[in-house]
Amino acid sequence: MKNPKIQLRTYLKTLFQRFLNTKSLYQELMRIYGWKPPGRFEAYSLGVNSFELVEYSLLRTVLVEISALLSEKEARSLKDWLKKASEHAASLEATCYNPGYSGGGRQPIKEEEYRALIDEHEDRLDAQQKVVDQIKAWRDKAIAHFDSAYFNNPQALDKRYPLTYSDINCLMDVVSEILRKHYSCLFNADPRMEILSTRNVDSVLNYARAFQRARKDRALIKKGFKPVAYTQDEYEGNK
């Protein structure tokens, strides 16, 4: 690397943003699943076929992205970044927040201490390797390729390579913590590891459920409430 300080920062920023996008997709998937219990299913059922297609696509996208992010074979990945960061630890000039530091709020991290931090993070990823391998198996045998052993029997894939949402949640948390820590050390910031938005599936389904309840409210209907009027494209309000 000609300029590891700049190149590795740019590399990290790209990984960081890519992971946030993947995590956002996963969070939206979890929101959709949150509408399946009996008490909330009424709203979900209004678009059940569409939601099932979305769930199908979101899960596969998330698995492919996680596989790439944590692969040892990809030209660019979190594991590759950690390896290069360890090699160029001195050039990165990492810092940590320390309000008592005489030179200001950011205290330089010694080269050996930063390498020790990277080693710790590599160990944490290694501890998640079984989950990563399961995700890669799903990607390789059912998404990127059609494995004949599982093509006609998808349930066999789940039996051979069991993967739960708890597993994915734990992996997401580990990656979040690692990326957040290095982003803080190199960009002097404390980023939030999610893209916040109130304009998501929860908002849509909450309004759908509210309208479903209102249109079945006999007291409102007796007062002149006409639900069908609110479903028209040319709604004239109270005119």
Secondary structure, DSSP 8 states (H G I E B T S, - for coil): ---HHHHHHHHHHHHHHHHHHHHHHHHHHHHHHTT-STTTHHHHHTTHHHHHHHHHHHHHHHHHHHHHHT-SSSSS-HHHHHHHHHHTHHHH--EEE-TT-TT-SEEE--HHHHHHHHHHHHHHHHHTHHHHHHHHHHIIIIISS--HHHHS-HHHHHHHS---HHHHHHHHHHHHHHHHHHHHHHHS----SS---S-SHHHHHHHHHHHHHHHT-HHHHHTT--GGGGGSSS--TT-
